[in-house]
Amino acid sequence: MKKEVLLSFLVILLVLSAGVLAQEISNTIDATTEKFVKGFVEKSDIAKNGEVKSVNSVNQSNLPDDLEIKEINENNLGIYEVNFTDEVGFPKKVFVVTFATNDFKKKEAPMKNVQNLYFGLSTESSKSDYLETSTGVKTGEQIGYVMLREGSVTGISSSLELSGKGKLLINVYKNGIDTGFYNLIDSDGKTAIDFDLQSENVVTYSPGDIISVYVQKSGSVSWNNVVTTVETTN
């Protein structure tokens, strides 16, 4: 006896030759279920180019010997016998087993805590220097935002007023060391803004690390009204 089993969308198809198994069949099946089961079989490779003749409900208390189902609440289970002919007209039978449950849960991505650190400078400057915090305190190697948890620096954005010719690198520093993550402001640009993003775990920090921002100039430029935001993710 040839048996084929397909698993798809919690539906099992057991394909058997017509008349092989004996079971108690009921014709009481609602139109919605019949349409679903018929459509499922017709779209499967088993009944490809064939024709479904009938869909009947199977009594679960009198299952076929070859159909063994354990530890499933019968209220969640539906078994249907589908009679059809294949593409050459040979009669066949398939049992469609459907299972319903509320235990399937959508896998949710872990929540990320994203925070912004604000830096700036309202006065004019023409030398390389650290920016101030949002409270007006000038940052430095040992002065800045102290990190409370492990995390990553994932973004930096800047806007400012610029005059003269040259470039500005607005660098994220950790414990007074350049992280290599920066904004680039060019005086040849139409607008003095820049923003950059990067993945987590590229520039990381630990509890107690100090994050600050250092402006490094190149050329004869001066700037003021700097607003810089550093994004952290943990």
Legacy VTK file of the C-alpha trace (Angstrom):
# vtk DataFile Version 3.0
C-alpha trace
ASCII
DATASET POLYDATA
POINTS 234 float
0.000 0.000 0.000
1.392 3.363 -0.993
1.089 6.212 1.489
2.100 9.855 0.993
2.169 12.456 3.760
2.256 16.222 3.194
2.515 18.857 5.921
1.322 22.320 5.028
-0.229 25.035 7.139
-1.017 22.512 9.890
-2.848 20.305 7.389
-1.810 16.667 6.822
-2.710 14.725 3.702
-2.667 10.917 3.843
-3.049 9.571 0.315
-4.408 6.049 -0.077
-5.885 4.025 -2.899
-9.652 4.135 -3.007
-11.393 1.531 -0.916
-8.300 0.404 1.026
-9.409 1.507 4.497
-12.706 1.148 6.239
-13.958 3.919 8.500
-17.169 5.549 9.560
-18.020 8.470 7.278
-20.433 11.314 7.909
-21.748 13.685 5.272
-22.459 16.418 7.832
-19.866 19.053 6.959
-20.408 22.782 6.691
-19.932 24.534 3.360
-16.964 26.644 4.558
-14.989 23.613 5.719
-15.840 21.677 2.572
-14.667 24.564 0.390
-11.414 24.900 2.329
-10.578 21.183 2.256
-11.538 20.836 -1.401
-9.461 23.873 -2.378
-6.474 22.632 -0.373
-6.500 19.230 -2.078
-7.025 20.675 -5.553
-4.047 23.000 -5.123
-1.752 20.242 -3.843
0.516 18.155 -6.073
-1.402 15.042 -5.074
-4.557 15.975 -6.967
-2.801 17.974 -9.660
-4.948 18.112 -12.806
-7.444 15.854 -11.051
-10.987 16.405 -9.846
-12.382 16.281 -6.300
-15.583 14.242 -6.192
-16.573 14.473 -2.511
-15.491 15.665 0.939
-16.765 13.780 3.994
-16.091 13.990 7.732
-14.464 10.976 9.439
-15.664 9.717 12.822
-12.634 10.098 15.133
-13.782 7.231 17.352
-13.370 4.822 14.443
-10.171 5.871 12.683
-8.472 3.814 9.990
-5.841 1.421 11.356
-3.034 3.191 9.506
-4.033 6.611 10.827
-2.621 6.914 14.348
-3.090 10.230 16.160
-2.180 10.576 19.817
-2.278 13.267 22.492
-4.401 15.694 20.534
-7.691 17.002 21.843
-10.350 15.805 19.426
-12.115 19.154 19.713
-9.116 20.722 17.958
-8.931 18.044 15.279
-10.770 17.606 12.003
-10.404 14.550 9.749
-11.933 14.504 6.287
-12.040 11.876 3.568
-11.674 13.328 0.077
-12.430 11.185 -2.943
-10.948 12.357 -6.230
-9.744 11.158 -9.604
-6.216 11.795 -10.804
-5.253 13.273 -14.165
-5.807 9.955 -15.934
-9.146 9.322 -14.231
-7.971 6.760 -11.663
-10.000 6.970 -8.411
-8.026 7.842 -5.271
-8.669 8.809 -1.684
-6.948 11.312 0.592
-7.439 11.984 4.289
-7.070 15.632 5.293
-6.197 16.144 8.965
-6.561 19.706 10.274
-5.423 20.882 13.683
-6.385 24.118 15.465
-4.651 25.562 18.527
-4.204 28.833 20.387
-0.680 27.895 21.495
1.068 29.331 18.449
2.525 32.705 19.379
4.091 35.340 17.217
7.814 35.591 17.824
8.553 39.114 18.894
11.890 40.801 18.440
13.575 41.827 21.682
12.867 45.403 22.708
15.724 47.842 22.177
16.364 50.837 24.392
17.377 53.769 22.191
18.524 57.009 23.828
19.988 60.269 22.558
22.883 62.215 24.019
22.839 65.919 23.187
25.898 68.091 22.557
26.317 71.605 21.219
28.018 74.966 21.154
26.267 78.320 20.900
29.362 80.535 20.676
31.666 80.914 17.690
34.837 78.834 17.504
37.657 78.411 15.027
39.765 75.755 16.764
39.502 72.020 17.348
37.767 71.438 20.652
35.198 69.401 22.603
31.514 70.281 22.454
29.347 71.016 25.475
26.606 68.855 26.961
22.969 69.929 26.912
23.538 71.468 30.362
26.276 73.739 29.011
29.201 71.813 30.515
32.192 71.430 28.212
33.073 67.778 27.678
36.583 66.315 27.650
38.560 63.135 28.195
37.056 62.640 31.650
33.904 64.764 31.321
30.842 63.710 29.403
27.892 61.361 29.600
28.645 58.345 31.815
27.067 55.172 30.465
24.906 53.148 32.866
24.613 49.941 30.824
26.402 48.051 28.086
25.420 49.183 24.605
26.478 50.591 21.255
26.765 53.978 19.595
24.509 53.643 16.557
24.065 57.161 15.204
25.289 60.741 15.103
23.776 63.844 13.502
24.930 67.464 13.393
23.804 70.854 12.174
25.707 74.122 12.499
26.569 77.477 10.950
29.854 77.476 9.073
32.011 80.150 7.461
35.346 80.039 5.669
36.902 77.187 3.701
37.631 73.755 5.061
36.125 70.741 6.766
34.967 69.687 10.199
35.060 66.176 11.619
32.625 65.851 14.510
33.918 62.740 16.280
32.395 60.517 18.953
34.957 59.939 21.700
34.922 57.215 24.360
37.069 57.841 27.429
38.998 60.491 25.509
39.747 58.177 22.540
38.417 58.645 19.011
35.968 55.836 18.134
36.247 56.464 14.374
32.549 57.321 14.123
31.900 60.873 12.992
29.991 63.447 10.940
31.788 65.265 8.139
30.845 68.878 7.449
32.337 70.442 4.306
32.237 74.192 3.745
31.696 73.548 0.015
28.336 71.945 0.728
25.025 73.710 0.358
23.937 72.902 3.894
26.029 72.417 7.038
24.362 69.202 8.213
25.308 65.546 8.298
23.962 62.331 9.812
25.366 58.816 9.977
24.081 55.480 11.246
25.853 52.208 11.962
25.017 48.750 13.271
25.175 47.704 16.888
28.400 46.178 18.227
30.636 48.347 16.012
31.315 51.029 18.625
30.444 49.568 22.018
30.600 50.892 25.564
30.412 49.479 29.076
29.001 50.870 32.316
31.212 53.735 33.470
32.514 54.657 30.001
32.385 58.383 29.155
30.966 59.529 25.828
31.929 62.957 24.511
32.165 64.721 21.131
35.241 66.384 19.681
35.273 68.770 16.693
38.416 68.539 14.567
38.900 71.266 11.991
40.792 71.249 8.709
41.394 74.494 6.818
40.340 78.045 7.697
36.835 77.615 9.013
34.833 78.888 11.950
31.509 77.641 13.249
28.797 78.292 15.812
25.321 77.177 16.861
26.318 73.521 16.785
23.658 70.918 17.596
24.901 67.315 17.687
22.929 64.230 18.713
24.571 60.885 19.476
22.262 57.848 19.421
22.937 54.925 21.750
21.269 51.504 21.706
21.188 48.818 24.395
LINES 1 235
234 0 1 2 3 4 5 6 7 8 9 10 11 12 13 14 15 16 17 18 19 20 21 22 23 24 25 26 27 28 29 30 31 32 33 34 35 36 37 38 39 40 41 42 43 44 45 46 47 48 49 50 51 52 53 54 55 56 57 58 59 60 61 62 63 64 65 66 67 68 69 70 71 72 73 74 75 76 77 78 79 80 81 82 83 84 85 86 87 88 89 90 91 92 93 94 95 96 97 98 99 100 101 102 103 104 105 106 107 108 109 110 111 112 113 114 115 116 117 118 119 120 121 122 123 124 125 126 127 128 129 130 131 132 133 134 135 136 137 138 139 140 141 142 143 144 145 146 147 148 149 150 151 152 153 154 155 156 157 158 159 160 161 162 163 164 165 166 167 168 169 170 171 172 173 174 175 176 177 178 179 180 181 182 183 184 185 186 187 188 189 190 191 192 193 194 195 196 197 198 199 200 201 202 203 204 205 206 207 208 209 210 211 212 213 214 215 216 217 218 219 220 221 222 223 224 225 226 227 228 229 230 231 232 233
